[in-house]
Amino acid sequence: MLYGIFSDTHANIEALTEVVSSMKDLGAERFVCIGDTVGYGGAPNECCDIVRDITSACILGNHDAAVSGRMDYSYYYEAARNALNYHAEILTAANMEWLKGLPYEVRENGVAFCHGSPIDLEAFDYVFSVEQANYCLPIWKEMEEVTFIGHSHLCKSFALSEDDAFEVVADEFTIREGYKYIISVGSVGQPRDRDTRSSFGLYDTETKKFSFQRVAYNIDKAAKRILDANLDENFANRLFEGI
């Protein structure tokens, strides 16, 4: 089974359209979204519609939880709160109900999907460093062979033995027996690794090979959509820098 795995679309329809097209061209058979379909961007309904249509599973992200009333986001900074409030106002009833029903985790075929750290699914903690990966060692035996996450908007991979964690610095690699992996697939709609291209992952459950994938999209159009929605201009500007 070849999985197409993506996360953090953040209402960027231009990016999502290119990612979906690329995943299909590369032969993905099953699509999984690891959360944050909404937040920041200018097309929340359009993105929800596509994700609902193509995915076999979709995980609840923190922005999804905020928009659907499943978490308190009063401590978020003002611009982010304003975007979340705006999305909550304009989402269709069907898309709002869909967000309200999304799970914190899905496990299948020896693979787990969750938005942030697998330690406390509702806390949405980050895993983008070896130190943070080490925090997962106490649950090593309960983890699936591979856990895919999002949240950080970074492409990061970690291999965990029973007593230590290591970063895997490669765009493509094969899962090694005796290790558990945590793989952050980056962001569709708001990459933050200074690469402006959307990111996603491909994982083959038979060969156990994983690869990071990147695809360019129309940033000008996505940025204009944000500005036309009267959202914070920084949400548009950062798309041109990948931060």
JOWOTA-V627364 format. One record per backbone hydrogen bond with DSSP energy under -1.0 kcal/mol. NH is the residue of the N-H (numbers start at 1). CO is the residue of the C=O. E is the energy in kcal/mol with one decimal. If there is no record, write none. Layout:
nh=NH co=CO e=E
nh=NH co=CO e=E
This chain:
nh=3 co=203 e=-3.3
nh=4 co=30 e=-2.9
nh=5 co=201 e=-2.9
nh=6 co=32 e=-2.4
nh=8 co=35 e=-2.4
nh=10 co=36 e=-2.5
nh=11 co=37 e=-2.8
nh=12 co=9 e=-1.0
nh=16 co=12 e=-2.4
nh=17 co=13 e=-2.4
nh=18 co=14 e=-1.3
nh=19 co=15 e=-2.3
nh=20 co=16 e=-2.8
nh=21 co=17 e=-2.0
nh=22 co=18 e=-2.4
nh=23 co=19 e=-2.9
nh=24 co=20 e=-2.2
nh=25 co=21 e=-2.2
nh=26 co=22 e=-1.9
nh=27 co=24 e=-1.3
nh=28 co=23 e=-2.4
nh=29 co=2 e=-3.0
nh=30 co=2 e=-1.6
nh=32 co=4 e=-2.5
nh=33 co=57 e=-1.9
nh=34 co=6 e=-2.9
nh=41 co=39 e=-2.1
nh=43 co=11 e=-1.9
nh=47 co=43 e=-1.9
nh=48 co=44 e=-2.4
nh=49 co=45 e=-2.6
nh=50 co=46 e=-1.7
nh=51 co=47 e=-2.7
nh=52 co=48 e=-2.8
nh=53 co=49 e=-1.4
nh=54 co=50 e=-2.3
nh=55 co=51 e=-1.9
nh=56 co=31 e=-2.8
nh=57 co=31 e=-1.1
nh=59 co=33 e=-2.5
nh=60 co=103 e=-2.9
nh=65 co=61 e=-2.6
nh=66 co=62 e=-2.1
nh=67 co=63 e=-2.5
nh=68 co=64 e=-2.0
nh=69 co=66 e=-1.3
nh=70 co=65 e=-3.2
nh=76 co=73 e=-1.6
nh=81 co=77 e=-2.3
nh=82 co=78 e=-2.7
nh=83 co=79 e=-1.9
nh=84 co=80 e=-2.3
nh=85 co=81 e=-2.8
nh=86 co=82 e=-2.3
nh=87 co=83 e=-2.5
nh=88 co=84 e=-2.4
nh=89 co=85 e=-1.6
nh=90 co=86 e=-1.7
nh=91 co=87 e=-1.9
nh=96 co=92 e=-2.3
nh=97 co=93 e=-2.3
nh=98 co=94 e=-1.9
nh=99 co=95 e=-2.2
nh=100 co=96 e=-2.1
nh=102 co=99 e=-1.2
nh=106 co=113 e=-1.8
nh=108 co=111 e=-2.7
nh=111 co=108 e=-2.2
nh=112 co=146 e=-2.6
nh=113 co=106 e=-2.5
nh=114 co=148 e=-2.3
nh=117 co=125 e=-2.5
nh=123 co=120 e=-1.6
nh=133 co=129 e=-2.2
nh=134 co=130 e=-2.4
nh=136 co=133 e=-1.7
nh=137 co=134 e=-1.8
nh=139 co=136 e=-1.6
nh=140 co=137 e=-2.0
nh=143 co=139 e=-1.0
nh=146 co=110 e=-1.1
nh=147 co=181 e=-2.8
nh=148 co=112 e=-3.1
nh=149 co=183 e=-2.8
nh=150 co=115 e=-2.4
nh=152 co=150 e=-1.9
nh=156 co=184 e=-1.4
nh=158 co=182 e=-2.2
nh=159 co=166 e=-2.8
nh=160 co=180 e=-3.5
nh=161 co=164 e=-2.6
nh=166 co=159 e=-2.5
nh=168 co=157 e=-2.6
nh=170 co=168 e=-1.2
nh=173 co=210 e=-2.3
nh=175 co=208 e=-2.9
nh=179 co=176 e=-1.5
nh=180 co=160 e=-2.5
nh=181 co=145 e=-2.6
nh=182 co=158 e=-2.4
nh=183 co=147 e=-2.7
nh=184 co=156 e=-3.4
nh=185 co=149 e=-2.1
nh=186 co=154 e=-1.1
nh=188 co=7 e=-2.4
nh=189 co=8 e=-2.0
nh=192 co=153 e=-1.7
nh=194 co=242 e=-3.6
nh=198 co=215 e=-2.2
nh=199 co=187 e=-2.1
nh=200 co=213 e=-1.8
nh=201 co=5 e=-3.0
nh=202 co=211 e=-2.2
nh=203 co=3 e=-1.8
nh=204 co=209 e=-2.4
nh=205 co=1 e=-2.6
nh=208 co=204 e=-2.0
nh=210 co=173 e=-3.1
nh=211 co=202 e=-2.0
nh=212 co=171 e=-3.0
nh=213 co=200 e=-3.0
nh=215 co=198 e=-1.9
nh=219 co=217 e=-1.5
nh=222 co=218 e=-1.8
nh=223 co=219 e=-3.0
nh=224 co=220 e=-2.2
nh=225 co=221 e=-1.9
nh=226 co=222 e=-1.6
nh=227 co=223 e=-2.2
nh=228 co=224 e=-2.8
nh=229 co=225 e=-1.1
nh=230 co=227 e=-1.8
nh=231 co=226 e=-1.9
nh=235 co=232 e=-1.5
nh=237 co=233 e=-2.8
nh=238 co=234 e=-2.2
nh=240 co=237 e=-1.2
nh=241 co=238 e=-1.0
nh=242 co=238 e=-1.7
nh=243 co=238 e=-1.4
